[in-house]
Amino acid sequence: MSLSDILHYLRIGGFTLASLLLASVVALVVAIERLIALWGVSERSRALGEVVNKHLLRGDVAAARTAAERSDAAVADIFIAGLDRFERTRGSCDGVDSAVERERAQVGLRLRRSLWILATIGSLTPFVGLFGTVAGIMRSFKDLGLDVQAGGTGGTAAVMTGISEALVATAVGILVAVQAMAFYNYFQARLSRVLVELRLLGDEFVELLRERPVTAPSVPSSTAAAPAPVEARSLPEA
């Protein structure tokens, strides 16, 4: 198909074909944005999980919090939510798992952002293309009727060209739907794996926080027991 043919179909497609092409561009933009947002999510989360776990194994909760606050990994918010709950309960782990699970759900919602656009485009564009085809066929039969009224033969040549042009809308609608659904299914599969990894990291974090070693506080030197004073002995009188 030459460039002149494409321009011809764009010209006769009107609003329907223009909307389908716009939907295709939107789906591509959303896919690129999500691809950038999800790039390296698993790797950064696993790296932060290893660092935080090492601190918790030594019982250094403050260092674990510092590492989570300095990281931009998706799991960092989960760790911080658990540590906030841990601090509010004054070192008790009651409710930490619930706080971690709630934050994990919030992270999952952020990672799924804009994916509904791909699903909407994939489900609606075939019907938009079909609407354009039906409208084109109606226009072709209207032209056929006008041709007969004007004294024409009313042969198939009067409508076949219009019908073939109208079918382009359905073809484009199907292609856009295939593109959007391919992107959507890819991101759904990838997010399913990422969310499982976040759940495992959160569960391991809660377990290590509960089993962390607690070191006994050292006794300050100022409170150490002082030696008993030596009583002065009186000398015998001469």
Summary of the structure (lengths in Angstrom):
residues: 238
radius of gyration: 35.2
end to end distance: 134.0
largest distance: 160.4
contacts: 672
relative contact order: 0.15
helix: 78%
strand: 0%
